[in-house]
Amino acid sequence: MSIATRDDARMDGQHRLWLDRVSPLTIDVGDPANTRRITWVMCNPSTADGTEDDPTLRKVKGFTQRIAGGDLWRLRVVNLWTYRATYPRQLTDVAELNHPAADTALREAIDWADTVIVAWGGVARSVPSYDERVDEVWSMLYRLGPMCLGTTADGDPRHPLMLSYDTELLGWFPPAAFRSVMDSLTPERSRE
């Protein structure tokens, strides 16, 4: 995987596989050992591209700078689904939600990162293949201890756009995986 040395994105038709942003100081001084590499796994790409930011990406950059604790950071955004749509509900009628290289892009971004933050929000549940896709992505990230900015009432990782920058990072498990772990820890009740 190429390491970002500037803002960039890999686009293919209606799909965006990844998007990179690099702090201005990181560009100026190169890649010192203390540069934080943060991957964000979100719902689907919107309007941001290799040079233009959208409101969500501006918020992600702000969180990244705060999480990195300074001016040396690189971020990569990947998504559950690579199809570009302004609103996730628009994905319900899309035949090809993911580019053939989507899982490769996800794995590379996860392997590259110091920190992985899941942040697709509850609205991702509106996509018919949601549960299956979360299971697939969880299988790529569970060993790394993914983080989130809190969860929705349903246990989905919150989307950053409307959150305060003082929101703390927490560990994240998909609700089904959490229930499975909890069930395995609960001793069976004795029969009376």
C-alpha positions, 0 to 999 in steps of 0.5 A, a space after each residue: 500500500 502506498 503511504 500518503 505523502 499528500 491529500 489523495 483518493 482512489 476513485 473508480 467511476 461511482 466508487 471511492 476506495 480510499 481517501 487520504 489526508 496528511 497534516 501540513 506539517 507532516 508534508 513539510 517535514 516528511 514522515 518522522 517516526 512519531 507521525 500518527 496513522 489513523 484509519 477511519 471506517 465509515 458508512 459510504 463515501 460522499 462528495 470528498 475526493 482527492 482534493 476537496 473536503 466535505 463537512 464530514 471529512 473536515 470533522 474527521 480531520 479535526 478529530 484526527 488532529 486532536 487524537 494525534 495530539 499534535 501536527 504530525 498525522 496521516 489519515 485514511 478513510 475507507 468505508 463499509 460500502 465504496 459507492 458514492 452517495 450523499 445519503 446512505 439511504 440512497 444505497 438501498 437501490 444500488 446494484 453494486 455497493 462495493 467495488 471489487 477491490 473494496 475488501 483489499 482497500 479495507 485490509 490495507 488501511 487497517 494494516 497501515 494504521 496505528 489506530 482504527 476508528 469505526 464511525 459509520 453511524 446508525 443510519 448505515 442500518 438502512 442499507 439491506 446488507 448491513 449486518 453481513 457487511 459489519 460481520 465481514 469488516 469485523 473479521 478484518 478488524 477485531 484483533 486490532 481493538 477498533 475504537 469509536 466515538 461512542 455508540 448509538 442506542 443500537 450499539 452502532 459506532 457514532 458518526 463524527 459529524 455532529 459530535 463535540 471534539 471532546 468526545 472520548 474514544 472508546 473500544 468497540 464491538 459489534 452488538 452481535 459479537 458483544 452478545 456472543 462474548 457475554 453469553 459465553 461468559 455467563 454460566 449456565 443456570 443449574 436445572 432444578 
